[in-house]
């Protein structure tokens, strides 16, 4: 069984994010992305192909943390720009 990665699709807007997903399904119909609350789980072997699709759709792929709970713990101490905007 292959190792899985958590990735995020960073796009200019929702249109381009959906374009990545649609193009991915078209090019690789047997390789299904598993959605996980805004993140996606992929096999590590797919990363290069997914980055290529994202580039073609004016987007980028960001590899997420292996332990998302740890990341949320650090965000309590170091607020992001989004949380600063909301708190104002």
N, C-alpha and C positions, 0 to 999 in steps of 0.2 A: 504494500500500500504506500502511496506517495505522501510526502509531507504537504501540509496545507499552509497557506499564507492568508492573512487578513490584508485586504487592500482597499483603498478608497479611490474612487474615480474623481479627480479634480477637473472640473470643466468650467468654462466661462459662464454657462447657465444651464438650466434644466434641459433645454433642447439638445445641447452637445453631449450631455451626460446620457440622455436616452439614445442618441446617435451611436455612442460607443457600445451600448448594450445591444442595439439592433444589428450593428455591423458585426459584433462578436458572434451573435447567433447565426448570422448569415455565413460567415467564414468558417465557423467551428460549431456546427449544429449538435455534435455529440458531446461537446465540452460545456457543461452547465455551470453557470455562476450561482453560488448559493448566497442569497442576501441575508445580512445579519445587522439590522438596525443602522442602515446607511453604509455599512461596510460589506464587502463580498469575500467569500472564501474561495480560493482557487488552488489548484495543484501547482507546486513550484515549477513544474515543467512548462506551464502555460504563461509564465510571467513575460518572457520575451515577446511572445505573440500578442499578448494583451497590450503591452506597451506600444507595439507597432500599430495596433488598431486605434489606441487612444491618440497617438500622434497624428494619424490620418484624420481623426475627428477633433482636432484642435484641443486635446485634453492631455492630462498626464495621470500616471498611476503612482500612488503613494503607498508604500508598504506600511501596514499598521503594526501596533505593538502586539507581541505574543500574549501579553497579559493585560487586557484592557482595564482590569480593576486597578492595577498599579498606576496606570496613566491617570485614571480619574482621581486617585488619591493625590497625585502631584498637582493636579489642576485645582484642588482646594487651596493649595498654598501659593500657586502661581497662576492667577487668573489670566484668561486669554482675552484678546481684543473684543471678541463677541460678548463675553460676560461683562466686560467693562462698559460696553455700550448699553447693555440691558440695565445695569445698575445705576446709570446716570439719570 
